[in-house]
Amino acid sequence: MSETKARPATSIEKAQKARRRFLQSVGLTAGVVGLSLLGYIPVVDARPPRLRPPGALNESDFLSSCIKCGQCVQVCPVQAIKLADIGDGFGLGVPYIDARAQACDFSCDAVQCILACPTGSLTYKKPDFLNIRDGAPLAAAPILKAKENDPEPTLNLKERIGVARLARPESCLAVQGKGFKGPARGAAFTGELRYMAVDRWKPVPVREHPYDLELCDLCVRECPVKGAIELRPVKGADGVERMTPTVLEPCVGCGVCEMMCPPEPAAIVIDPQAVWKA
């Protein structure tokens, strides 16, 4: 009778480690699924819409095609793009922009996040078979103020990612007829912006660029897209005309106006995935 050959101790140890890893993975998966079913991890529709990077497909198409590779995050010059955490449920790991913390100011000119996307989740032009919502397409290619005097001053964008809205007119400094002095968001703010007067190519910290304005117009002054927003005299309920930020069709939803608005919370905000309504 032949003797059974003893299994090497190293092989047994490797098998045990592999088994432990497998059981841990199964346990983690079961835990996540269980918490989701119990409602502790929100699904994608359980929270307000996220502001997606420029060129994003409609939300359902974006979520199904994005592979969460993070390439768009790596190429953003102002680090405006973040990856969602577990609080986003099915959107875990999907890129988004928190405009109040750091807006997209198009410092890259060519919209590098679109160029970096390997799946077409971010694209200059949607394929013909995908739906384009009414009001999402831009009437014309947006003109980038930083490139206005260049031979080709436009951004290669066909659709907006949101629309700015004066959500709190009562807190808007322009509506109140007030000026503004100092850094737009205070000394502790970490956001950056490309200032043409400082450096055309390199964004600088907002806290290092103070203002002294007789009438606050930061949302208009620093908007990177020409003709997207302006101050207009608007008559209030009391019959008095006040200079009021007015959002116009070229708005692409970049979020610079929200980032630069001095009041807290911001008087002007971006409605993610909103469309233009004349």
Secondary structure, DSSP 8 states (H G I E B T S, - for coil): --------HHHHHHHHHHHHHHHHHHHHHHHHHHHHHHTSS--GGGS---B--TTB--HHHHHHH-----HHHHH-TT--EEE--GGGGGGTT-EEE-TTT-----TTSS-HHHHH-SSSSB-SS--TTS---TT-B-SS--BBGGGTTSSS-B---SB-SEEEEE--GGG-TTTTT--EEE-TT-TT---EE--TTT-SSS-EEGGGS-EEESS--HHHHT-SBTTSEEEEEEE-TTS-EEEEEEE-TT-----HHHHH--SSS-SEEEEET-----
